[in-house]
Amino acid sequence: MAPLQKPSVGRIVFFKTRGSLDGVYPPRDFAAFITRVYDDETVSLASFGETGMRFEIEVKQGDNPGQWNWPPRV
């Protein structure tokens, strides 16, 4: 089944952080910009959190830590 939305450079998505290994900081969603598209499910991102900006390379789409997804429709 084809995705409803196709990722493209400049689109805003959510990136779920991995959280800390000790569990003090749980995974959380942060805003991110798509900076490169590899295919319909794999992108590179520039994500923004409280402590600054991070770059994530070849991130798969999904709802698990370390993955990206579209923001929920409101």
N, C-alpha and C positions, 0 to 999 in steps of 0.2 A: 504494500500500500504506500503510495507516495505521500510525503509529508505535506501538511496544509500550508506551511510556510517554508520558504527556502532561505537559508542563511546567506547573507551578503555583507561585504565589508561596510562598516559603519553602523550596522544594526545594533540596537541595545538588547542585551539578553541578561539573564541571571547566571552567575557562577556560584556554585556551592563550594565553599572552602572545605578543606580537609579537616580542619580543627586541629587541636594539639594532641600529641600522642598520649599525654597524661589525662586527657579528657576535661581539663580545666576549661578549655575553649571548645565548645561543640561546633560542628559544621554549621555555617550560616550562609544565606544568600546575599550576594552583593551585586551591584550593577556592573556590567562589563560591556565593552565595545568589541565587536568582531573586527579583528585586524587582518585575518587571512582565512580563506575558505579552502579546505582540502576536498570535501565532498559534502553531501547533504547532512551528515551527522558529525563531521570533524572540523573544528575551527581552531584558530589561535585567538587569544583574547588579551585585552588590557582591562584588568579589573580594578575596582576602586573600593577601598575599605577605610576604616577609621585611622589606620596608621600609614596610609599611602597607597600607591599604585603598584600593581604586580602584573607581570606578563606570564601568561600561560600558553604553552605550545602544544598543538595537536590534542585538543580536548574533545572527548566524545560527548554527544548529547545524552542526557539522562537526568535522573533525580538524585543520584548518589553523590557523596562527597567527591570533589575533583571533577565534576561534570557540569555542563551548562544546559540551560533550557530556556524556552521562551517565558517571558513574564506572564502571570495569569491575566486573563481578560477580566476587566472589572465592569 
